[in-house]
Amino acid sequence: MPWYERIELMPPAPTDPYRRKIDYLRLSITDRCNLRCVYCMPETGVPKLSHPDVLSYEELLRLVRIVTGMGISKIRITGGEPLVRKGVLALCENISRMANVKSLSITTNGVLLSRFAQGLYRAGIKRINISLDTLKADKYAAITRSDCFDQVRQGIETAHRIGFAPIKLNAVVMRGVNDDEIEELGRLTYRFPFHMRFIEFMPFQSDEYYEKFLSADEIIQRLSRVAPLLPAESRNSNGPASHYRFQGALGKIGIISPVSHHFCPTCNRLRLTADGRLRTCLFASEETDLRLPLRQGASDEEIEAVIRDAIARKPEKHALESGVFRKCISRPMFSIGG
């Protein structure tokens, strides 16, 4: 069905008490990951969810049908690392066929991407986010605790060749770790039509947060050493990034600043964890259990009512403020869903 026919069938997206239109769901399908990034989890790893604790694909598809019936039209598949879960291509294909899904995308660390890229594209995913914190293999190994830089590079090249657009490359900027590569990463946009996105380091795991944090303003100053940054348009104006470009560049620059310049006033998203908890704010501790009503025989209407109640309690903003750097009292990022 063409996209313009889909739009005509869509109900209006739900709104929260602050008149924000909630039209985006980040769907975590696993808490498992094949990397051990220093800003995400300890080197020894973490206890994994048991198989019964994780929502089945049937349960995930049912929830997607419910939320898209409510007017939520943008779905992003996340993890952990989503490509480590068996059957992910069939899940993506089933979601992409749903009438009210206007946008289906995936976030991946890229390690398995060269193997899965063609299948993902055929399954209906055209937009992809790939983690890329550095362009140096030795530094990549130090950040991720894994020698997989060549696999990620090949995955990015494969996705570009197949035709994914946009390809967004996400770099978590850490002072003294990879901040010396800000300019080099930004220069990628001259050569490729990638969206190079720089993300402020967030207080999830690290005990060295004060020392590693680099604000969006400083990131912009570093990028301005390359060339003047010009404002750039974005079709997703309520997304988390501020968009820029270099004159003559093929791609764009995105700055994501959840701490120093938070984007709460335009937040349009929900997050569903792999174990079925709905989160209306990345940094809040409050969660709504959807797995229990799913498995206790609740009707679609009853589950929708639970989701609408959660949206009605979505906070106006998170508790982080620039200059107040404390660890989030919440789940670690890998278990929330990227």
Secondary structure by P-SEA (a helix, b strand, c coil): ccaaaaaaacccccccccccccccccccccccccccccccccccccccccccccccaaaaaaaaaaaaaacccbbbbbccccccccaaaaaaaaaaacccccccccccccccccccaaaaaaaccccbbbbbccccaaaaaaacccccaaaaaaaaaaaaaaccccbbbbbbccccccccaaaaaaaccccccccbbbbccccccccccccccccaaaaaaaaaccccccbbbbcccccccbbbbccccccbbbbbbcccccccccccbbbbcccbbbbccccccbbbbaaaaaaacccaaaaaaaaaaaaaaccccccccccccccccccccccccc
